[in-house]
């Protein structure tokens, strides 16, 4: 996705930091499924409740 100019974020259940940016070229080997978000730079909008 980096080739297409997208950034990758891990979506967590942490209420304080729900999106964690994943570094380019970093691989994670885990035993469970997780969700990610792909977005172009400056496209993330902060929403307040």
ChimeraX attribute file (.defattr): number of C-alpha atoms within 10 A of each C-alpha:
attribute: neighborCount
match mode: 1-to-1
recipient: residues
	/A:1	11
	/A:2	11
	/A:3	6
	/A:4	7
	/A:5	11
	/A:6	13
	/A:7	19
	/A:8	19
	/A:9	17
	/A:10	15
	/A:11	15
	/A:12	14
	/A:13	9
	/A:14	9
	/A:15	7
	/A:16	7
	/A:17	9
	/A:18	12
	/A:19	16
	/A:20	14
	/A:21	14
	/A:22	15
	/A:23	10
	/A:24	10
	/A:25	7
	/A:26	6
	/A:27	8
	/A:28	7
	/A:29	5
	/A:30	7
	/A:31	6
	/A:32	5
	/A:33	5
	/A:34	9
	/A:35	8
	/A:36	14
	/A:37	14
	/A:38	15
	/A:39	14
	/A:40	13
	/A:41	9
	/A:42	7
	/A:43	8
	/A:44	9
	/A:45	6
	/A:46	6
	/A:47	5
	/A:48	4
	/A:49	3
